[in-house]
Amino acid sequence: MKDTKEICRIEKFYKLLRLALGQTQDFSVELSADDWTWMYIAAERQTLGGILYKGVKLLPEDKKPPFDVLMQWACDAEAIRGLNEMHNSEAARLTRLFAERGCKTAILKGQANARLYPDKFSRLPGDIDIWVEGGKEKVLSLLDSMGNKVAVNDHHAHYQENGVEIEAHFKPSAGTYNPRENERLLRWLEQEINNLTLTESGFYAPSVRFALVMQMAHILQHVLNGGVGLRQVIDYYWLLHNSTAEERNCVSSLLRPFGLQDIAGAMMWILSEKFGMESDKMLCTPNRNLGKYLHWIIMKGGNFGKFEELEQYSNIWVEQLDARLRAIRGIPFGFMACVNMEIQFWKYVLSTIPMRLKHRNLFLRNAQNL
């Protein structure tokens, strides 16, 4: 349970966020120096520094943060602007690079989302996710011919160029953990990703309809894998605000077949209750219980769950048991997805037993390094 002070601070945090999003012009609350420090740290945990700063700039002088906090916030916002310019430039360069080799591409999430924000340079970039047509073997062959050393999984190749982390995706989405629903989802996304728009920044972006479906699946996957942050929720807020009624109706009809109904209901509750999003932008009826649960996960863990406080354990086995319990907390959003995820985990554990014995290392947390 959160104490009264923290609950009050979270409420003020959302008032500032709604001001930054243009949902309100009112910020009739008082914040102490400690409150502002908390607010700044909370924005950093959720990777919302540049976005919240838009709200800070709108405040009258007597309501702004203390000078040291304000200056740090301003410096962060300027750094974020520079990162966006670099990522846009790099996304355009990658688009040209693959086009010269005969491959269609699309920027997924990231900079494709940022262009929909009123201030296109306020969103903190992560890596560049770029879908490259042709399948895994062709994309890996291209990357090898370009001299890139990559780390590979089933969905993408990861590498770095010009100081930017890049994920070249073989598929338009990593999908979900429910095989039957995932097959339907990927089949639809593979068709829809061909509807691309060339942006003014020089890269291609998929349709809003594609992004609404793909990013809902992406949010679900991260909830099951440890956590998701408010940056992804704000991305979805601007996707919905840039969608048409026809696009929303289409996506709404796909939620249940793709196994996204529960996570969508939770998201709609957060967008309605915390962001003040209009009811006509909703994809489905908000689910209050799941929404409050998802919001707890978001606020507890921060960006992708990276800030969730982990307990200290007496031994590795107790720690691993707790890790598995954390992994299945996503059951309310997809029972079969969680079951399949656990099956895959234990298959991996069993398959690495010979390697563990060879290296005389039975610790589960080190299995992936064997």
Number of C-alpha atoms within 10 A of each C-alpha: 5 7 7 9 10 13 12 12 17 17 13 19 21 16 23 27 24 21 21 20 21 13 15 13 15 12 16 10 9 11 15 11 13 11 18 19 17 16 22 21 14 18 23 17 21 22 21 23 23 26 24 26 21 20 20 21 13 15 17 9 9 8 15 18 22 14 10 10 16 18 12 12 21 18 13 17 23 15 15 20 20 15 19 22 16 16 22 24 15 21 25 18 14 21 22 17 14 17 13 10 9 11 17 17 26 26 25 25 23 21 26 26 22 21 19 16 20 11 13 15 23 25 27 22 22 16 16 24 23 26 28 23 22 15 14 20 9 14 21 20 11 15 16 12 9 10 9 15 13 17 10 15 11 10 18 26 21 19 17 14 9 9 9 17 14 22 21 26 27 23 21 27 21 17 24 27 23 18 13 13 18 20 13 15 23 19 11 17 19 14 11 16 22 16 14 18 13 11 12 10 15 17 24 23 26 22 17 22 22 23 25 21 23 22 20 20 25 20 23 24 21 16 24 23 18 19 26 28 26 20 19 20 20 20 22 22 22 17 21 22 14 14 15 14 14 10 17 21 15 14 19 18 13 17 21 13 13 21 24 22 22 20 24 28 23 23 29 27 25 24 22 17 15 17 20 16 19 11 13 10 20 22 23 22 14 22 18 16 13 20 23 16 15 24 19 12 21 22 20 18 19 23 22 22 21 15 15 16 9 9 8 9 11 8 8 13 13 11 17 15 11 14 14 12 11 14 18 20 18 24 14 14 22 22 15 16 23 23 15 15 19 16 12 12 13 12 11 13 15 10 11 17 15 10 13 18 10 11 10 10 13 15 11 15 12 10 15 9 6 10
